[in-house]
Amino acid sequence: MPPGLRPVPGLTSIRNMTSSQTSKKQDLPATAWAVLGLLSFPGERTGYELKKWADSSLRFFYWSPAISQIYAELRRLEELGYAASTRSGPEEARAKRRYAITAAGRAALAGWASDTAEAGPPVLKHGLLLRIWLGHLAEPELLRAMVGGHLERTRGELAAVREAMAQADDVPQWAFPALALRWSERQHLAELELGEALLADLAELDASGTGDPAADRQGGGDAPTPG
């Protein structure tokens, strides 16, 4: 410390506390920020209501945490002072605990949402494509049935996205969630287009005879990758 300067009482403890809070913030998983994000909209909500919100919004473009994960993160957020809860009174037949974001939680969430660090690439784990990759071990009609089932499920998801979009329409507080849902609508439309193209590719492969699983069992050959 420079000569003539005296330590400010409590400054070291404040620095340590700030460092500790920063460390806790950095240690929070994406699930915690997602749950806190759900709480950032007006009103108080139960864990069950937060799960319903996640199922009708987050799952279309990220994922929906399990109800057990939501309650675990709510406890963590309360311990950090980012959320607060109140228990319902005797006027309700079944006691419920409702959660709301705190001022500290909103400030922390705003800082995380505004972080310019790389958010990371999208992670694609396409179960259907993994099976297509192993198509040399399956019958062509089975592969086509898998793709058909995938298209049917995607159409159902698209309908659910559009239902959620209709609920968010003209609600000022949901303007940005509506943008995410609109992106998800386009993504599902693209998935349908890709699925239809995959069916055409399978038909072409079947017609050429090169996709015959029996032929694969008879032959050898190198892996279709360099190295």
C-alpha positions as CSV (number, residue, x, y, z in Angstrom):
1,M,0.0,0.0,0.0
2,P,1.4,3.5,-0.8
3,P,2.7,5.5,2.1
4,G,0.2,7.6,4.0
5,L,-2.8,5.6,2.9
6,R,-4.8,3.6,5.4
7,P,-6.8,0.5,4.7
8,V,-10.6,1.2,4.4
9,P,-12.4,-0.7,7.0
10,G,-14.4,-3.5,5.5
11,L,-12.9,-3.1,2.0
12,T,-11.2,-6.5,2.0
13,S,-14.4,-8.2,3.1
14,I,-16.4,-6.4,0.4
15,R,-13.8,-7.5,-2.2
16,N,-13.9,-11.1,-1.0
17,M,-17.7,-11.0,-1.1
18,T,-17.7,-9.6,-4.6
19,S,-15.2,-12.3,-5.7
20,S,-17.3,-15.0,-4.1
21,Q,-20.5,-13.7,-5.8
22,T,-18.7,-13.6,-9.1
23,S,-17.5,-17.2,-8.6
24,K,-21.0,-18.4,-7.8
25,K,-22.3,-16.6,-10.8
26,Q,-19.8,-18.2,-13.1
27,D,-20.5,-21.6,-11.6
28,L,-24.3,-21.5,-12.3
29,P,-25.3,-24.0,-15.0
30,A,-27.5,-23.1,-17.9
31,T,-30.5,-24.6,-16.2
32,A,-30.3,-22.1,-13.3
33,W,-30.2,-19.2,-15.7
34,A,-33.1,-20.6,-17.7
35,V,-35.2,-21.0,-14.5
36,L,-34.2,-17.5,-13.4
37,G,-35.1,-16.3,-16.9
38,L,-38.6,-17.8,-16.5
39,L,-39.0,-15.9,-13.3
40,S,-37.9,-12.6,-14.9
41,F,-41.4,-12.2,-16.5
42,P,-44.1,-10.4,-14.4
43,G,-45.8,-12.4,-11.6
44,E,-45.0,-15.1,-9.1
45,R,-45.1,-18.8,-10.2
46,T,-44.9,-22.2,-8.6
47,G,-42.4,-24.8,-9.8
48,Y,-45.1,-26.6,-11.6
49,E,-46.1,-23.5,-13.5
50,L,-42.5,-22.8,-14.4
51,K,-42.3,-26.4,-15.8
52,K,-45.4,-25.7,-17.9
53,W,-43.8,-22.5,-19.2
54,A,-40.6,-24.3,-20.1
55,D,-42.6,-27.0,-22.0
56,S,-44.4,-24.3,-24.0
57,S,-41.4,-22.2,-24.8
58,L,-37.9,-23.3,-23.9
59,R,-38.2,-26.9,-25.3
60,F,-38.8,-25.6,-28.8
61,F,-35.3,-24.1,-29.1
62,Y,-33.3,-25.3,-26.1
63,W,-34.6,-27.9,-23.8
64,S,-37.1,-28.3,-21.0
65,P,-35.6,-29.2,-17.6
66,A,-37.3,-31.9,-15.5
67,I,-39.5,-30.7,-12.6
68,S,-36.9,-32.1,-10.2
69,Q,-34.2,-29.9,-11.8
70,I,-36.5,-26.8,-11.6
71,Y,-37.0,-27.2,-7.9
72,A,-33.3,-27.9,-7.3
73,E,-32.4,-24.7,-9.2
74,L,-35.1,-22.7,-7.3
75,R,-33.4,-23.8,-4.0
76,R,-30.0,-22.7,-5.4
77,L,-31.3,-19.4,-6.6
78,E,-32.9,-18.7,-3.2
79,E,-29.6,-19.5,-1.5
80,L,-27.9,-17.0,-3.7
81,G,-30.6,-14.3,-3.1
82,Y,-31.6,-14.3,-6.7
83,A,-35.1,-15.6,-6.0
84,A,-37.6,-15.4,-3.1
85,S,-40.6,-17.5,-2.3
86,T,-43.8,-17.2,-0.4
87,R,-46.1,-20.0,0.8
88,S,-49.8,-19.8,0.2
89,G,-52.2,-19.2,3.1
90,P,-55.0,-21.3,4.5
91,E,-57.4,-20.0,1.8
92,E,-56.0,-22.5,-0.6
93,A,-56.9,-26.1,-0.2
94,R,-53.4,-27.2,-1.1
95,A,-50.4,-25.2,0.1
96,K,-48.2,-23.9,-2.7
97,R,-44.9,-22.1,-2.8
98,R,-44.6,-19.3,-5.4
99,Y,-41.3,-17.9,-6.5
100,A,-40.3,-14.5,-7.8
101,I,-37.1,-13.0,-9.0
102,T,-35.3,-10.5,-6.7
103,A,-33.6,-7.3,-7.7
104,A,-30.2,-9.0,-7.2
105,G,-31.4,-11.9,-9.4
106,R,-32.6,-9.5,-12.1
107,A,-29.2,-7.7,-12.1
108,A,-27.3,-11.0,-12.3
109,L,-29.5,-12.3,-15.1
110,A,-29.2,-9.1,-17.1
111,G,-25.4,-9.4,-16.7
112,W,-25.4,-13.0,-17.9
113,A,-27.8,-12.2,-20.8
114,S,-25.6,-9.3,-21.9
115,D,-22.3,-11.3,-21.7
116,T,-20.5,-10.9,-25.0
117,A,-18.6,-14.2,-24.5
118,E,-19.2,-16.9,-27.1
119,A,-22.4,-18.7,-26.3
120,G,-21.1,-21.9,-27.9
121,P,-22.2,-23.7,-31.1
122,P,-25.6,-25.4,-31.3
123,V,-25.4,-29.0,-30.2
124,L,-27.3,-31.4,-32.6
125,K,-28.0,-35.0,-31.5
126,H,-30.3,-36.3,-34.1
127,G,-31.3,-39.8,-33.2
128,L,-32.9,-40.5,-36.5
129,L,-29.7,-39.5,-38.4
130,L,-27.7,-41.9,-36.2
131,R,-29.9,-44.7,-37.4
132,I,-29.7,-43.6,-41.0
133,W,-25.9,-43.6,-40.6
134,L,-26.3,-47.3,-39.7
135,G,-28.8,-47.9,-42.5
136,H,-26.6,-50.6,-44.0
137,L,-27.8,-52.8,-41.2
138,A,-31.5,-52.1,-41.7
139,E,-34.1,-52.8,-44.3
140,P,-35.1,-49.9,-46.6
141,E,-38.8,-49.9,-45.7
142,L,-37.9,-49.7,-42.0
143,L,-35.7,-46.6,-42.6
144,R,-38.5,-45.0,-44.6
145,A,-40.9,-45.7,-41.8
146,M,-38.6,-44.1,-39.3
147,V,-38.3,-41.0,-41.4
148,G,-42.1,-40.9,-41.9
149,G,-42.6,-41.1,-38.1
150,H,-40.1,-38.3,-37.6
151,L,-42.0,-36.1,-40.1
152,E,-45.3,-36.8,-38.2
153,R,-43.8,-35.9,-34.9
154,T,-42.2,-32.7,-36.4
155,R,-45.6,-31.7,-37.7
156,G,-47.0,-32.1,-34.2
157,E,-44.2,-30.0,-32.7
158,L,-44.8,-27.3,-35.4
159,A,-48.4,-27.1,-34.4
160,A,-47.4,-26.8,-30.7
161,V,-45.0,-24.0,-31.6
162,R,-47.6,-22.1,-33.5
163,E,-50.1,-22.5,-30.6
164,A,-47.4,-21.0,-28.3
165,M,-46.9,-18.2,-30.8
166,A,-50.6,-17.4,-30.8
167,Q,-50.6,-17.2,-27.0
168,A,-47.6,-14.8,-27.0
169,D,-49.1,-12.6,-29.8
170,D,-49.8,-9.0,-28.8
171,V,-48.4,-9.5,-25.3
172,P,-45.7,-6.8,-25.0
173,Q,-43.8,-8.6,-22.2
174,W,-43.4,-11.6,-24.5
175,A,-42.1,-9.8,-27.5
176,F,-38.6,-11.5,-27.3
177,P,-39.9,-15.0,-26.5
178,A,-42.1,-14.6,-29.5
179,L,-39.0,-14.0,-31.6
180,A,-37.5,-17.2,-30.3
181,L,-40.7,-19.1,-31.1
182,R,-40.7,-17.6,-34.6
183,W,-37.2,-18.9,-35.1
184,S,-38.4,-22.3,-33.8
185,E,-41.2,-22.3,-36.3
186,R,-38.7,-21.7,-39.2
187,Q,-36.5,-24.5,-37.8
188,H,-39.3,-27.0,-37.7
189,L,-40.3,-26.1,-41.3
190,A,-36.7,-26.6,-42.3
191,E,-36.7,-30.0,-40.5
192,L,-39.8,-31.0,-42.5
193,E,-38.0,-30.0,-45.7
194,L,-34.9,-32.0,-44.7
195,G,-37.0,-35.0,-43.8
196,E,-38.8,-35.0,-47.2
197,A,-35.4,-34.7,-48.9
198,L,-34.1,-37.6,-46.9
199,L,-37.0,-39.7,-48.1
200,A,-36.1,-38.9,-51.7
201,D,-32.5,-39.7,-51.0
202,L,-33.5,-43.1,-49.6
203,A,-35.7,-43.8,-52.6
204,E,-32.8,-43.0,-54.9
205,L,-30.4,-45.2,-53.0
206,D,-32.9,-48.0,-53.0
207,A,-33.4,-47.7,-56.7
208,S,-29.7,-47.8,-57.4
209,G,-29.3,-51.0,-55.3
210,T,-26.2,-49.6,-53.5
211,G,-28.1,-49.5,-50.2
212,D,-29.0,-53.2,-50.1
213,P,-28.0,-54.4,-46.6
214,A,-27.5,-57.9,-48.0
215,A,-24.8,-56.6,-50.3
216,D,-23.1,-54.9,-47.4
217,R,-22.9,-58.1,-45.4
218,Q,-21.1,-59.8,-48.3
219,G,-18.5,-57.1,-49.0
220,G,-15.8,-55.3,-47.2
221,G,-14.1,-52.0,-48.1
222,D,-12.5,-49.2,-46.3
223,A,-14.4,-46.7,-44.1
224,P,-15.7,-43.7,-46.1
225,T,-13.5,-41.3,-44.1
226,P,-10.0,-40.0,-44.7
227,G,-7.1,-41.4,-42.7
